[in-house]
Amino acid sequence: MTAHRMPAAEVSVSADLVRRLLDEQHPDLADLPVTVLANGWDNLVCRLGEALLVRLPRRALAAELVAHEQRWLPELAGRLPLPVPAPVRVGRPTAQYPWSWSVVPFFPGRTAARSEPDDPWSAATTLGGFLDALHAPAPAAAPVHASRGIPLARRAEGVQTGLTHVDRADRAAARRIWEAAAATPAWDGPPVWLHGDLHPANILVDRGRISAVIDFGDLTSGDPAADLSVAWMLFTTEQRATLRRAYGRADDATWERARGWALALSLVFLSHSADNPLMRGIGERAFRSVLE
């Protein structure tokens, strides 16, 4: 598959910028050490001392999403069975940086993309229970994402484009799977809260167990199948069944749409990971799982 580089930063972000912003807006934190932890598609993430992180958007699209985290995560965190990074401090735009930014708790562990759980069946139960708690009906004011939580059929153009770049041996089978998923009945329940970007790089594992879910920048409302696609990114067929039982309310149509979402997202990961082998690995695993 042809792979493209991840989106370029639209502003210059660095640990030095984080220090200057802290000194200006949160001087009580400014003396803590700052080290770059990750520079992803949407945010620069820096460790701040022992207990905190700073999330600094690197492009305008991500800046819009930070506002959703700041508005809604504090409300959601209290009813979720795993820790989530609800902001503990909020940063304002300044002359030296144009967007809002956040200070959030640091959670120990490594992402599931780098360190899989010791017991995947227990992990599947944990993640299914987390999604069951998260997927409550969302209020009318909840964010609506342009590409997540939407009717699956609206992803068709991107999927068809992505399929032209996969190996010919896999293309026909993947297209059949996509067409079956896209033909299932659309979600007809109320829009529910969604993580919006739930994949193994946004799930933390500590001491062999899933310990937190992070990076809610794509927090939205809509069809729960979008989040359930994570089952194909982490688990075998039998383990996916365990997650589905723990979740408890995915009918056959929702589960089939979740498989379609896994295929659609795997193609996105594969086609935008020329400089990100971690995300490419997630895409490859999900694509193979969907084709099983």
N, C-alpha and C positions, 0 to 999 in steps of 0.2 A: 504494500500500500504506500502511496505517496504521502509523506508526512510533512507538515508545515511547522514552523516555529511557533512558540506560544506568543500571545499578543505582546507587543512592545509597551514599555512604560511610557506614559504620556507626560510624566513629570519625573524629575530626578529625586529618587528616594534613597536614603542611606541611614546608617546608624548615627552619623553626625547630625542629620536633619532631626532625627528623633530626639537627640540630646538638646538641640536648640528649642524644639517645641516644648519639651518638658520644662526646660529652664524658664520659658516664658509663661506657661499656663499651669504647670503643676510642679512648682519649685521644690516641694517637699519630696518629690521622687527624682529630682534631677541628678542627685549624687549617686544614684544606683548605677551599677555597670550595665551597659547596653551592648548586646552582641546580636548579629544577624542570625536568625534561626532558619528562615526560608524566604525565598523571593519567588512567589508563585504567579499564576495568571493574573490574579486580582490584587494581591496585597504583599507588601513587605511585612514580615513578621519578625520582631526582635524580642529577645529575652531581656527582661528588665528586672535585674536583681534575681532573687531566688524564687519569688512567688508570683511574678506578673509577666505579661507579654504586652507589647504594643503592636497594633494592627494599623498599618498605614496604607490606604488605597494607592495603587500605582497608575490607575486610569479612571476616567470619569464614570464609566459604567459601574465599576466597583464602588466608587464613592456613593452612588445612589443606594447601593445595597447595604452599606454600613449603617445608613439611617434606619433601615428595617431592623437590623440587629439591635441598635440602641433603643428603638421604640418597643420592640416586642419580646426580646429574649428575657428581660427581667420578669415579665408576666408568665412566660412559659416555663421558666426554669423550675419553679416551685412544684410543679406537678409531674415532672419527668423523673424516671427512675435512674437516670445516669446524669452526671454533671455535664453542664453545657457552659460555654464561655460568655455568660451575661456580662456586659461591660460594668466595670467598677469605677471608671473615670471616662469622661467624654472630652475629646479635644475639639477645638473650634478652628475654622479656616483662619488663616493669617496672611499677611503680605508675602511670607516666604513659602506658604503651602496652601493650596486653594480649597481643601476639602475637610470635612469632619473626620475624626479618627478616634480610636478607642484604646483604652487600657483594659485588659481582661485578665482573669486568673490564669496562671500557668498550671497545667495538669501534667503530672509525671507520666511517662510511658513513651512508646513509639507507635507510629501509625500501623494499622493492620496491614498496610501495603508492604511494610518492612519487617514486621514481626507478627506473624499470625498467632491467634489464640492457641493455647495448648490443647484445649478441648473444643473442637469446632461445634459439636452438638450443643454444649452448654452455651457457647457464644451465639449460636443460632437462636436459642431460647431467649437469651438476654436481649439480642437485637430485635427479635419479634415483639417482646414485651415493651421495649422502648418505643417502637413504632406504633404499637397499639395505644400507648399513652399519648404520644404526640398527635396522632391523627384524629383529634377531636374536631368537631365543626368549628370553622374559623368565622370570626365576625365579618360583617360587610366591609369594614375598614382594612381588613388584612391585605397585604400586598398581593398583586397578581403578576406573575412572571410571564414574559413573552414566549418562553420556550420550555418551561417546566410546569408540570401539573396540568397542561393543556390537553385537549383531546388528542389521542395518539396519532390519528390520521393527519394532523397538521405537521407532523414530523416527516411526512412522506418524501418531500423534495430532498431534504438532507440525507435521508436514508438511501434513496436511489442514487444520489451522487456518490455517497460513500461506498456503495456496493460496486460501483464501476472500478474502484481501486483495489478491491480484494482479489485474492487468487481466483482464477476462473473455476477451479475445482470446488470452491466453497460458495460461489456466487449464487448458483441456482437454489441450493438448499437454504441459504440465508434469505433469499427473496421469498421463497415459499413460507418460511417462518414469519417474515415481516407481513406478508399479505394476510396470513391467518390471524395474526395479532391485530392488525389494523381493521379487520372485518368484524371483530368482536363488538358487542354492544358498548357504547360509551358510558362512562361513569354518570349515573343519574341521581346520585346522592348529593347532599350538601357539600360544598367545597370544604376540605379539611386542611388543617395545618400540615405543611410539608417542610422537611429540611431543605429540599430542592437540589442538593448536590451531594447526596449520600453515596459515597464510595469509600474504598478501603483507606485512602489517604486522609479521610476526614473522620476516621474512627480510631481511637487510641486503645492500645493494649498495654496493660501494666501487670507485671507478675503473672503473665499468661492469660489474663482475663480482660475482656472488654471493659474499659474503665471510664470512658468519656466519649462524647460526640462533639466535634468541633466544627468551626467554619460554617456558620449559618448565613453567609452573605446572600445566598439565593433563597432564603426563607420566603415561602409563598403559600398560597392556598390552591386547592384543586383536587385532581384525581390521585388517590393514594398509590396507584400503580407506579407512579414515577419514582417514589421512594423505595417501593418493594423490589425494584430492579436490582438493588444491592445484593439480593440473594444470589444472583448469578455471578457476582463479582467476587464473592468470598467462599461460597459453599458448593458441595457436591449435590447431586440430585436428592439423596437421602437427607442431607443436612438442610437443604431448602425446604423439604417437607416439615422438618422440625420447626424452622422459623415460621412457616405458614400456620402450623398448629398453635404456636405461641401467640401469633398475631390474632388468630381466632376469627377473623371476619373477612377474609379474602375469598370471594366466590370464584368460580372457574373463569368467568370473564375478566375479573380483575387480575387474576394470576396470569392469564394469557397476555393481557395488556402489559403486565410487569415484564414478561419475557420480551415483548416488543420494545419496551423502553430500554431494557438491557442491551438489546441489539443496537438500537439507535445511539445510545450513549457510548457503546464500545466503538462504534465507527467514528464518533467525535474524538474520543481519546486517541485512537489510532492515527487519525489524520491531522492531529495538531500536537504531535509529541516528538518532533524531530530533535528537539533539545531537552526533552524530558523523558528519560527512559522509565522512570517510575510510573508515569501515567500511561505510557505505551504498554508496560507490563500489565496494568489493570485492564486496559482495552483488549489485549490479546487473551487474557484469561476469561474475561466476560464473553468475548466473541466465541471462543471454543466451548464454553459452558452452554451458551444459547444453542449451538449447533449439535449438542449431544442428543 
